[in-house]
Amino acid sequence: MDLRKVLFTYRSYTPIPFLVVMVLWAHPTLGSLLGGFSLALFGETLRFWGVSIAGSETRTTGTVGASRLIVGGPFAYVRNPLYLGNIILYCGIGIMANTLLPWLLIIAFVYFVFQYLMIVSSEEEYLAQNFGEEYTEYMRNVPRFIPRFVPWVSEQQKGQSADIQRGLQSERRTLQAVALITLLLILIGLLRGGA
């Protein structure tokens, strides 16, 4: 059994235990809601930008794969903008919930960095095998998780532009989940007198 493949297949479900703990023990305040929401919004914006270019291929859960190499938009700054966006989004939700800070946030951050490093190693093997020198050049110029300050410019980026409709279609479930969690945390904050 390849742990990387298991983590890839179930990556949409691994945040659920953290979310359950965050909601059950949430003590949101106005400050935690505002600060955490700002961070979560930044993470979701990064994700949305990425899926607006990459499309629904980012939603596959079976095996690692890609029909084309995406190197435009946020992918010109960092090779894994969706995973980076997820980590930022999850940290933002953790701050909003104000649950067991900082320990739960640290544990979640470490877990998701580990999970995405494992998944990315599998994806990189696939991309290197299927896109060869094109991907090797991309790897040399764009970092895995820490974004560049300026975008990498390449001929490969032609035709890779954001499509808002494609982004909304692909990101609908995530946007709904973020909205639901945000409303739930606001409600909890109001009921517990923290917000």
N, C-alpha and C positions, 0 to 999 in steps of 0.2 A: 504494500500500500504506500502510495506517495502522498505524504502529508500535504504537500503543496497543492496537489489536485483536489484533495478533500477541502482544503481551505478555500480554493477557488470556487468550487461547486457551491459551498454553503456560505460564501462571503456576505450575502444579503441578510442572513439570519444571525450571524455572530454578534451584531450589536444588540439584539433583543435582550439577553440577560442583563447587560449594563443598563439599558433603558428601563427595564422593570425595577431594578434596584434604585435607579435615579428617581423614578416617579414615586415609588413606595416611601422613600425616605426624603423626599424633596422638601426643602425649606426655602423656596425662592423669595428673594427680596426684590424691590424695585431695581436696585443696583445690579444684582446678579442677573435679573431678566434682561436689562438693557445691555449690559456688558457682554453677556453670553450670547444674546441674540445678534449683536453686531458681529461677533466672531463667527457664529453659525451662518449668518448671511454671507459673510465673506467666503466661507468654505463652500456654500451652496452655489454662489456666483461662479466660483472657479469650476465646480463640477458642471454647471449648466453651460458654461462657455465650451468646456471640453466635449460634452455630449452633443452640443449644437454643431460640432464639426465631425465628430466620430460617428454619431447616430446610434442606432439600437444595437449595433454589434457589441457595445459596452455592457449589454444586459445578458449576454450568453452565460449559461451556468454549466453546460456540459463539459466541453473541453476547451482549452486555451486555443484561440485562433484569431485570425484577422484576414480580411480579403484585400486590404491595402494598408500601407504604412502611413499613419497620420503623423505629420510633423509641423502642421500649421497651428495658428492660434496659441492657446496655452501650451501646446506640445512643443512650441518653439522656445519656451522658457524652461520647461521641466518635462521629463519623459512620462511622468505618471501624475498628471494634474487631477485626475479623478480620485485617486487614492489619497493624494495630499489634501484635496478638498474634503474627502471623507474624514480624515483625521482632524482637520480644523473644525468641521461641522460637529463631530462628536464631542470635541473639547468645548465648543460653544454651548452645546446642549447640557453638558456636565456643569458648566458654570451657571447656566440659567437655573438648573435644578438646585444648585447649592447643596448637594448631597455629599456628606462625608468628605468634604474638601480638606486637604488636597489629595487625600489617599486614593479615593475611587477614581479621580481624574488621572492621577499618575499611573495607576494600574491599567486603566483603559487605554491611555496613551501608549504605554509599553506594549500591551497586547496587540493593538492595531498596527503599530510599527512592525512588530514581529510578523504578524499575519501578512501584511502587505509586502514585506521583504521576501517572505517565502513565495507568495504568489508571483511577484515580479521576477524572481529568479526563473520560474517556470515559463513565464511569458517571454522573457528575454531569450531563452533557449529557442523557443518557437520562432520568434522574430528573426533571430540571427540565422537560423536554418533556412527560413523561407524568403528572407529579403537580403541576405548576404551582405555585400559591401555597402549597399544603401543603408542598412541598419547600423553597420559598424561605424560608418561616417557619422550618423545621427548620434550614436552612443558617445563618440569622441567629443562631440560638440555640445551636447545637452545633458545636464546632470539628472540623476535618477529622482531625487526628492528635494534638493535644495535649489530653488529656481535661479536662473541667470538673471542679471539685471537688465540685459538687453536681449531681444529675441535673436535666435539663430536664424539666419537667412539662407535659404537653399532653393534650388530649382524644383525640388520635390514638393514644395508648398503650393505650387500652382494648382488652382481649382479646389484648394482646401480652405473654405471660408465658412463662417458660422451661418447656420440656417435655424432661425428662431423656432419655426414650426417643428422641425426635426427635433430640436432640443426639448420643446414642450411635450412632444409625443413620447420621447424617450424618458424624460425626467418626471413625468406626471406622478408616479407613485411616490417618488422621493419628496416632491413638493407637497403632496398631500400628507405624508407622514410628518414632515417638519412642521407644517401648519397645525396638525392635530396635537403634536407634542407641545408646541409653543402655547396653544390655547389651553391645554390641560395644565401646564405649569403655571400659567397666569391664573387659572381658576384655583389651583391649589394654593398659590400665593395669596389670593384674596380670601379664601376660606381660612387659612392659617394666620392671616393678619400680617404677612410679611411683605406683600406687594401693595 
